[in-house]
Structures are given as structure tokens and as C-alpha cells.
């Protein structure tokens, strides 16, 4: 059996027999975003206060957090889904400000429906160039008249925060499958955010929608890219300036049935994406940052065990970094890290899934991006698949195991208790929600049970600190805290912009 992304109805069927296959959440953070400032020539360390804030929906300078609950029942419809937004502040995520948005929210196009999974993928970018971050939300709305589905709804950033006001769907051809593989970058170097995604009648056709976008959702222009050369499927994507020319590039990775089929690198140019790709190795998950600050974005990946796409759930997990160079990622240097690498907490064990989710940000404020590694299958004592997150730290030599940290629900000061099947680390982001120059960890546990409510899910915030991350003053939130639908909601299944090969909920 292959790992082609299932429709949500397929996912629901899988849940009935004991497990849920979760689709890829495309759109890894770009190097320009993850390492937006470099250390000053004087040697003074850069801080995120000097950087462009990536996910600031209300424009107050604090990064905000968008969380999806795609499994939630809304208006009687199963797997209808909703998203929430919590806003950053000097004291962490503002407990008094949580916005819940679904397709019954005034202004949001469409209506809740079975298996639509509103929010199963999300991208945060300033799409219209007004200085406020917007949120592109993907859903799988089936259109029986065309036998296709999918929609991308844009929620516009506002000083008062996100709402359904003036929300719009991105235009698409009548018979187009829409929204799969959504990835953001600046692929022509003009300073405007662009979106890559499936958006055509032919499955081979993917579009680049170039910004700035108008408020009716129309892009400035479009480019069609033939992404497939054989009968395979994209399983992961990444965007970053891998060759240091100032324009972001796009990486696409492929699978077919039970084996990985490599990747392609589409270089960005002043006129848009090149149409003749370079070859890349396969990847099951991706994240991008300039870990060694040499001016070239580096590509962090989780590799498929022996190229077998069906082995990821039982795989201990291996993270491989392809360092950027003028000729692209991995041409001059690569690095492999597992839980057996010196300094990395834990040990490589069957089913750990080290690298199931990857995210980048500067947690200790030293000017070098770090890598948050989700380990959703990690056993905590006798609690199988309780899950954990490992922080690998960047430096002049790139990522190493030196000073690596691990956190889970049994870590002192982390709210909650580790339980079998929580899959803590099933989603991860590094975002500076307190605006102190250090990225904070946002980690989801979509399998978290909330009393008798199964798979309600929850999300944690751990603060950035001089030594990396700290559990001190950490906090958590789940659907019952905000009065949102909780039963099988899978709250925290993904966070805006995170990426991975899929988390299996026991």
C-alpha cells in the first residue's frame, strides 16, 4: 500500500480500524523567515526584534500561533474541522485572546461539511503586502459535479486579529483539484510572497501564484509547472534560498506505492521558478534554515528507512541535513543525526519516528537557527507513543548534538502527564511569541485524551532561553479550555507552516 495522501473519507475509514493516516502539511518555513537577520558586522548578536515577524496577524510585533483541529465535528458534520489563533504577548500566549474560526464563521466562504478538514494545512504569509500576516487555510471540499475537491481560503490579517471578515477563496479553474502541496516562498525575488500548490484540471499541473494578491484573491500573475515526470506523488516540499542568490528556490519530493522516488530542486529566478529541475535525494519531512549562517539555506530532512515509505511508523528515525552552497543543497556537505548521535538525549528505538516533524528557529538567541525535532513515537517509560521533542542547536559548524535538549509531558514543569498514544511532538513550531529575541517551542499532542474525550488533542508552549528551551512557565491549551468542539478533534494535529510525513494516532 502506498502513502499517497488519503482523502479525509479514507482517513476516517482508517480511524475506524484503529489508526489515522494524517496528510502532509506542506509549506516548510523559508530560510529568509527562519534566519531573517544575520549577526552584525560588529559581532553583536542578532535578535528577532530586528527580524521580520513571520506570523503576526494583528501587527503588534509578537508572533501568533494558528492551530488546526481538522478532525472536529462542526454543525453535526464529522471531520469538518476548525482552526484557532492565539496571540503572542510579553507574557507568552495571551490566554484571554483565542479566536476559533470554522466554515460557519460569518464571512468565511462555504459551509461545514463531512470530511472537509478545514485547516488540515495552513500557510502564514503577508499575501497582500500590507504588513500584516494573512492565513491561507486549506480544506478538502468535494465538488461532485466535477469529481474534484479542495479550496484555499484566505483570512486577512487585521489590527484586531483574524476573523472571517472579507475572507476569500483563491480563484481556481472549475474542474481543478486545489490546495495540495501548498508551499510559500518568494520565487522571483521581488519581495512579495508567492504560493505553490496543485491548482489545475491535469494532475501534472501545479501553479505558482505570484504576489501581491488582491483582496479578491487574485494573484499578480500565475505560472504553471509540470512537476511530475512519472506516475508518482509529491509527499513533501520545502522552500529556501539554497544557492545564496537572494531568490528562494522550491524543492519537491516524491513517492510511489511503497518506495521513495527522490526529489527535484526548482531554482528561483527573477522571472520565477525555473522549469528544468535538479535532482535531489528523497525526504519524508523537511525544514529550512541557515544553520551555520554562511548565507546559504540548509535543508533538514527525515529520511525514509531504506527508501521504504511503509517503514516510517516503525522507524527509529534519522535526520539528514543537506547544507546549502552556490550549487545547491548537499553538493558540498551533508550531516546525519539520530538519537544515537553524541549529545542527543535518548536512544534510537523502533517506532520513535525521530524527525516526524521538523521546525526551525533561534531558541537561545545566539544568531544561529536551531532545529526542533518531533519524536511522536517516543516511549516515555512504559507509555508507548507518548511522544517527545528534541532541540538540536545550530552554530558555526551547523547542527550538532552538543547541548541538545529533550522535553515531554513527564518533564518537570511541563503541564500534564505523559500517556500512551498522546504523540506529543506530532506537530512543532519555533516562534518568538514573547518578542524577546528567542524562539519559543509550540508542540502539539493530537492524540491527547481529555478525560473521557478521545483524541481531543492539546498544544503546549515552552519558552526560549539562553540555554535553549526551558519548561519553566510553560503552558498548555486544549479545546475544552476554549469551549471548542473536542471529541476526536485532533487539536494540534498541525500548526501553520509545519511539515512532516504524517503522524499516526493510535
C-alpha positions in Angstrom: 0.0 0.0 0.0 1.4 3.4 -1.0 1.4 6.6 1.1 -0.5 8.8 -1.4 -2.3 11.4 0.6 -5.7 10.0 1.5 -8.9 11.8 1.2 -10.4 12.6 4.5 -13.1 10.0 4.0 -10.2 7.5 3.6 -8.7 8.8 6.8 -12.0 8.4 8.7 -12.2 4.8 7.5 -8.7 4.2 8.7 -9.6 5.6 12.1 -12.4 3.1 12.4 -9.9 0.2 12.3 -7.6 1.8 14.9 -5.3 4.3 13.2 -5.4 7.5 11.4 -3.1 8.4 8.4 -2.5 12.1 8.5 -1.8 14.0 5.3 1.3 16.1 4.7 1.2 19.6 5.8 3.1 21.4 3.1 5.0 24.6 3.2 8.2 24.5 5.3 9.4 27.8 6.7 11.9 29.5 4.4 15.5 30.4 5.2 14.6 34.1 4.9 12.0 33.6 7.5 13.9 31.3 9.8 17.1 33.3 9.7 15.8 36.7 8.8 18.7 38.6 10.3 22.4 37.8 10.5 24.9 38.8 13.1 26.0 42.4 12.8 29.5 43.1 11.4 30.5 44.3 14.9 29.8 40.8 16.3 26.7 41.9 18.2 24.2 39.0 18.2 21.1 39.4 16.1 17.7 39.2 17.7 14.3 38.5 16.3 13.3 42.1 17.3 15.4 43.1 14.3 13.8 40.4 12.1 10.7 40.5 10.1 7.9 38.9 12.2 6.5 36.0 10.2 3.2 35.2 11.9 1.9 38.4 13.3 -1.7 38.5 12.4 -2.6 41.7 14.3 0.6 43.6 13.7 1.6 44.2 17.3 5.2 42.7 16.8 4.5 39.5 18.7 4.3 36.2 16.7 1.0 34.4 16.9 0.1 30.7 16.7 -2.5 29.1 14.4 -3.6 25.6 15.4 -5.8 23.2 13.4 -8.3 20.7 14.7 -9.3 19.1 11.3 -11.0 16.1 12.9 -13.6 18.1 14.8 -17.3 17.8 14.3 -18.9 21.2 13.4 -22.6 21.6 12.9 -23.1 17.9 13.0 -20.6 17.2 10.3 -17.7 14.9 11.2 -14.2 15.9 10.1 -15.5 19.3 9.3 -12.6 21.0 11.2 -11.8 24.4 12.6 -8.7 26.5 13.4 -7.8 28.6 16.4 -5.5 31.6 16.7 -3.8 32.6 19.9 -1.9 35.9 20.1 1.6 36.4 21.5 2.4 38.9 24.2 5.3 39.8 26.6 3.8 37.1 29.0 3.5 34.4 26.4 0.4 33.4 24.6 -2.5 35.6 25.6 -4.9 33.3 27.4 -7.7 35.9 27.0 -7.4 36.0 23.3 -8.2 32.9 21.4 -10.2 33.1 18.2 -12.0 30.0 16.8 -12.8 30.0 13.1 -14.7 27.4 11.0 -16.8 27.5 7.9 -19.8 28.6 9.8 -18.0 31.7 11.0 -19.5 34.9 9.4 -17.7 35.9 6.3 -15.9 32.5 5.7 -16.8 31.1 2.3 -18.7 27.8 2.1 -20.2 25.8 4.9 -19.1 23.0 7.3 -19.3 19.5 5.7 -18.3 15.9 6.3 -14.7 15.1 5.6 -13.7 18.7 4.7 -11.0 19.0 7.3 -10.9 22.8 7.4 -7.3 23.7 8.3 -5.6 20.4 7.6 -2.9 22.5 6.0 -2.2 26.2 6.6 0.3 28.8 5.4 1.0 32.1 7.2 2.4 34.9 5.0 1.7 38.6 4.1 -0.1 37.9 0.8 -1.3 41.3 0.0 1.8 43.3 1.1 0.0 45.4 3.8 2.5 44.4 6.5 0.1 42.1 8.3 0.4 38.3 8.2 -2.5 36.5 6.4 -3.5 32.9 6.9 -4.2 30.6 3.9 -6.4 27.7 5.1 -6.8 24.5 3.0 -9.9 22.3 3.1 -10.9 19.3 1.1 -14.4 20.3 -0.1 -15.6 17.7 -2.6 -17.3 19.0 -5.7 -19.3 16.1 -7.1 -20.2 17.8 -10.3 -16.5 17.9 -11.2 -15.4 14.9 -9.2 -12.6 17.0 -7.6 -12.1 18.9 -4.4 -10.2 21.3 -2.4 -10.2 25.0 -1.6 -7.8 27.6 -0.2 -9.5 30.3 2.0 -7.5 33.4 2.9 -8.2 35.1 6.3 -6.8 38.6 6.1 -4.6 40.0 8.8 -6.2 42.8 10.8 -5.1 45.1 13.7 -8.0 43.5 15.6 -6.8 40.0 14.7 -8.1 37.3 12.3 -11.8 36.9 11.6 -14.0 35.8 8.8 -14.4 39.4 7.6 -13.7 39.8 3.9 -12.3 36.2 3.7 -11.9 35.0 0.2 -11.2 31.8 -1.7 -8.3 31.8 -4.1 -9.6 31.6 -7.7 -9.3 28.1 -9.3 -10.4 26.5 -12.6 -13.9 24.9 -12.4 -12.6 21.3 -12.6 -9.3 21.8 -10.6 -8.1 19.9 -7.7 -7.0 22.7 -5.3 -4.6 23.2 -2.4 -2.5 20.1 -2.2 1.3 20.7 -1.6 0.7 24.3 -0.7 4.1 26.0 -0.1 5.1 29.6 0.3 8.2 31.4 -0.9 9.4 34.4 -2.9 10.3 32.6 -6.1 11.0 35.6 -8.2 12.8 37.7 -5.6 10.5 40.7 -5.8 9.8 40.9 -2.1 6.2 39.5 -2.4 5.0 36.2 -1.1 4.1 33.6 -3.7 2.2 30.3 -3.3 2.9 27.0 -5.0 0.1 24.4 -5.0 -1.9 22.0 -7.0 -4.4 24.1 -8.9 -5.4 22.6 -12.3 -7.5 20.1 -14.1 -4.5 18.0 -15.0 -2.8 16.3 -12.0 0.5 17.1 -13.5 -0.2 20.9 -13.3 0.8 22.8 -10.2 0.6 26.6 -10.2 2.8 29.3 -8.7 0.5 32.2 -7.8 2.8 35.2 -7.6 2.1 38.0 -5.1 1.0 40.5 -4.2 -2.6 39.1 -4.0 -5.6 41.4 -4.4 -8.3 41.3 -1.8 -10.5 39.3 -4.1 -7.8 36.6 -4.0 -6.4 37.1 -7.5 -2.6 36.8 -7.8 -0.5 39.3 -9.7 0.3 36.5 -12.2 0.5 32.7 -12.5 3.0 30.2 -13.7 2.2 26.6 -14.5 4.8 24.0 -13.6 4.9 20.4 -14.8 6.0 18.8 -11.5 5.6 15.1 -12.4 7.6 13.1 -14.9 6.3 9.6 -13.8 3.2 8.2 -12.1 4.1 9.3 -8.6 3.0 11.8 -6.0 4.5 14.7 -4.0 4.9 13.8 -0.4 6.8 16.8 0.9 8.0 20.2 -0.2 10.5 22.9 1.0 11.3 26.5 0.1 14.5 28.4 0.7 17.4 30.2 -0.9 19.6 27.2 -1.2 22.2 28.7 -3.5 22.5 32.1 -1.9 21.5 34.2 -4.9 18.8 36.1 -2.9 15.9 34.3 -4.5 14.1 31.4 -2.9 14.0 28.0 -4.5 11.5 25.2 -4.3 12.2 21.5 -3.5 9.6 18.8 -4.2 9.9 15.2 -3.1 8.1 12.2 -4.5 6.8 8.7 -3.5 5.1 5.9 -5.4 3.4 2.9 -3.8 5.9 1.7 -1.1 9.1 3.4 -2.2 10.6 6.9 -2.3 11.4 8.4 -5.7 13.8 11.2 -4.9 13.3 15.0 -5.2 13.6 17.9 -7.6 15.0 21.4 -7.0 13.4 24.2 -9.0 15.7 27.2 -8.7 14.1 30.6 -8.3 14.9 33.3 -10.8 13.9 36.9 -11.4 11.2 35.7 -13.8 10.0 32.9 -11.4 10.7 29.2 -10.9 13.0 27.5 -13.4 11.3 24.7 -15.4 14.3 22.4 -15.6 14.9 20.9 -12.1 18.0 19.5 -10.5 17.8 16.1 -8.8 17.6 15.7 -5.0 17.5 12.8 -2.6 14.2 11.6 -1.1 12.8 13.2 2.0 9.9 12.3 4.4 9.8 15.6 6.2 11.6 19.0 5.7 12.6 22.2 7.4 14.8 25.0 6.2 17.2 27.5 7.8 20.8 28.7 7.5 22.1 26.7 10.5 25.7 27.7 10.0 25.0 31.3 8.8 27.1 31.1 5.7 24.5 32.8 3.6 23.0 29.6 2.0 19.9 28.0 3.3 20.3 24.4 4.5 17.7 21.6 4.1 16.9 19.4 7.1 15.1 16.2 6.2 13.8 13.0 7.7 14.9 10.2 5.5 12.9 7.1 4.6 14.3 3.9 6.0 16.0 2.1 3.1 13.8 4.1 0.8 10.7 2.3 2.1 7.7 4.6 2.6 5.8 2.0 4.6 8.6 1.8 7.2 8.2 5.2 8.7 5.9 4.3 11.6 8.2 1.6 12.9 11.4 3.5 12.0 13.6 4.9 14.9 14.1 8.0 12.7 17.1 9.7 11.1 17.5 13.4 10.3 19.8 14.3 7.5 21.0 17.9 6.7 21.9 19.0 3.2 24.0 22.2 3.7 23.5 24.9 1.1 26.1 26.1 -1.3 26.3 28.1 -4.5 25.5 24.9 -6.4 22.5 23.9 -4.2 21.9 21.8 -1.1 24.1 18.9 -0.3 26.7 19.4 -3.0 29.5 20.1 -0.6 28.4 18.8 2.8 25.8 16.6 4.5 25.2 15.5 8.1 23.3 12.7 9.7 21.8 12.9 13.2 19.9 10.2 15.2 19.2 9.7 18.9 22.4 7.7 19.0 24.4 10.8 18.0 26.7 12.0 20.8 24.9 14.6 22.9 21.4 13.8 21.7 19.1 12.6 24.5 17.6 9.2 24.3 18.4 6.3 22.1 17.3 5.2 18.6 14.5 2.7 19.2 11.9 1.1 17.0 9.0 3.3 16.3 10.4 6.6 17.8 10.0 8.4 14.5 12.7 10.9 15.2 12.1 13.7 12.7 8.4 13.0 12.2 8.1 16.8 12.4 10.8 19.4 11.9 10.8 23.2 12.6 13.5 25.9 12.7 14.1 29.0 14.9 16.7 30.6 17.2 15.6 29.3 20.6 18.7 30.6 22.5 19.1 33.9 20.7 22.7 33.3 19.6 22.1 34.2 16.0 22.1 30.6 14.7 18.8 28.8 13.9 18.1 25.6 15.9 16.1 22.6 14.8 13.1 21.3 16.8 12.7 17.6 16.1 9.4 15.9 16.8 9.7 12.3 18.1 6.0 11.4 18.3 6.6 7.7 18.7 8.9 8.0 21.7 8.0 5.8 24.6 8.2 7.6 28.0 8.9 4.7 30.4 6.3 2.1 29.7 4.0 4.6 27.9 4.2 3.8 24.2 4.0 6.6 21.7 3.7 9.2 24.4 6.0 11.4 22.3 8.8 14.0 22.8 10.5 16.9 21.2 14.3 17.2 20.8 16.0 20.6 20.2 19.3 20.5 18.2 21.3 23.7 18.3 22.9 25.5 15.4 26.3 27.0 15.3 29.3 27.9 13.1 29.7 24.3 12.2 26.0 23.7 11.6 23.8 21.4 13.7 25.3 19.1 16.3 24.2 17.0 19.3 26.1 19.3 21.7 23.7 20.8 24.2 20.7 19.1 22.7 17.6 19.0 24.9 14.5 16.8 25.1 11.1 17.6 26.5 7.9 15.6 27.1 4.9 15.6 29.3 6.7 14.0 32.2 9.4 16.7 32.1 9.3 18.7 35.3 7.2 21.9 34.9 5.5 20.7 31.7 1.8 20.6 32.2 0.0 17.3 32.0 1.2 13.7 32.2 2.7 11.5 29.5 0.2 8.8 28.4 0.3 6.2 25.7 -0.8 7.4 22.4 -0.5 11.2 23.1 2.1 11.6 20.3 3.5 14.8 21.9 5.6 16.3 19.2 3.2 15.4 16.5 3.4 19.0 15.4 6.2 21.5 16.2 7.0 25.2 15.5 9.6 27.6 16.8 8.0 31.1 17.1 9.1 34.1 19.2 5.7 34.8 20.8 7.2 36.9 23.6 9.4 39.1 21.3 12.5 38.6 23.5 14.7 37.5 20.6 14.4 33.8 21.5 12.1 31.4 19.7 9.6 29.5 21.8 8.5 25.9 21.1 4.9 25.2 20.2 4.3 21.5 20.3 1.1 19.6 19.6 -0.1 16.2 21.0 -3.1 15.5 18.8 -3.7 12.1 20.4 -4.1 13.6 23.9 -7.3 12.3 25.6 -9.3 15.0 27.6 -10.8 12.9 30.3 -13.4 10.6 28.6 -12.9 12.6 25.3 -10.7 10.6 23.0 -8.1 12.3 20.7 -9.2 15.7 21.7 -5.6 17.0 21.4 -3.7 19.8 23.1 -0.9 22.3 22.4 2.0 23.4 24.6 4.2 26.4 24.7 7.8 26.2 26.1 9.8 29.4 26.4 13.1 30.1 24.6 16.0 30.8 27.0 19.8 31.5 26.9 20.5 27.7 27.3 17.9 26.8 24.6 14.4 25.9 25.7 13.0 25.9 29.3 9.9 24.2 30.7 9.7 26.9 33.4 6.5 28.9 32.9 5.3 26.5 30.1 1.6 26.4 29.4 -0.9 24.2 27.6 -4.3 24.6 25.9 -6.9 22.2 24.7 -10.4 22.5 23.1 -12.3 22.3 26.3 -10.3 25.3 27.7 -11.9 27.5 25.0 -15.3 25.8 24.6 -14.5 24.4 21.2 -15.6 21.0 19.9 -13.3 18.4 21.4 -14.3 14.9 20.6 -11.8 13.4 18.1 -10.9 17.0 17.2 -7.2 16.2 16.9 -6.4 19.7 18.1 -2.8 20.4 17.4 -2.6 17.9 14.5 -0.8 20.7 12.7 0.3 24.2 13.2 0.5 26.8 10.4 3.6 26.0 8.3 4.8 22.8 10.0 5.7 19.9 7.8 6.1 16.1 8.0 5.3 12.7 6.6 2.3 12.1 8.8 1.6 11.3 12.4 -0.3 8.1 13.2 -2.8 8.4 16.1 -3.1 5.1 17.9 
